[in-house]
Amino acid sequence: MDEKNKTKKQDFTNDLKKLSQISEWFEQQEELDIEDGLKKVKEAAELIKSTKQRLREIENEFGEIKKEIVGETEGDSNDTEGI
C-alpha cells in the first residue's frame, strides 16, 4: 500500500471514530446545550461528507479492478479459442 492510500485509510478510519464519538456524545447528554449540539452537528456533517467521498473513491477502485479482471478473463478465453 502506497503512502497516499495509507493516509486515506487512516483518515477514513479516524473520521468514522469521530462520528462514533459524536453519536455517543449526543446519547450521553441529559440536557443538550444547543450551541454545543450545533457544533457537533456541523463537525459530523463534514465528516460524513469526507467519508462519502472516500467511499466513492473506493467504489471506483473496485470498479477498475473488476474491469481488469473481466478484461483478463475475456482475453484468456480468446487465447484458447484458436487451439
N, C-alpha and C positions, 0 to 999 in steps of 0.2 A: 504494500500500500504506500503510495507516494505521500509526501508531507502535506500537500494540499487536501487530499481526501481524508487523511488522518485528522487534520484540523477541523474539517467539516463534520466528521463523525463526532468529534469531541463537542463541537458547538451544538450539534443536534441533540446529543445526549444531555448536555448541560441545560439546553432550553427545555427539554422535557422534564428534567428535575425541577427547574424553576417553576414550570407550570404546575407541577405537583405540589410544590411548596405553597404557591399562591392559593391553590384549591384548599389545601389543609388550613391555611391562614383563615380563609373565609369560614370554613367549617368550625373553627375554634372560637370565633368571635361570638360573644354573648350579646354585646351591643356594638353594632357596626358604626365606626366613625366614617361618615360619608366621604370625607376628603381622603382618608387613607384607602378606603374602598375604591375610590375613583382612580387613585394612583396605581393600585394593584390591577384594576381592570385594564388600564392603558398599557401597563407592562405586559400583561397577559396577551393583549391584542397584538403587540409587537412580536412576542414570542410565537404566537400562533401563525402569524404572517411568515416569519422566517422558517418555521418548521414545515409549513405547507410548501414553501419554495423548495426546501431541501427534499421533501418527498417527491415533488415533481421531477427534480433532477435525478433522483434515484430511479423513479419510474422510467425516465428516458434512458438511463444507463441499462436497465433491464431490457428495454425495447431494443437497444442497439446490440446487446449480447444475443438476444433471441434472433435478430436478423442475421447475425454472423453464423449462429448455429444452423438456422434453417438454410442459409446460403451454402454452408459447407455440406450439409446433408444432401441438398439438391445437387451440388457439384459432385459428390461421391456417387450418387445414383447415375449420373450422366457418364461418369468414367467407366462404370461397369457395363453399360449398355452395349458397347462395341465388342465386348469379349464373347 
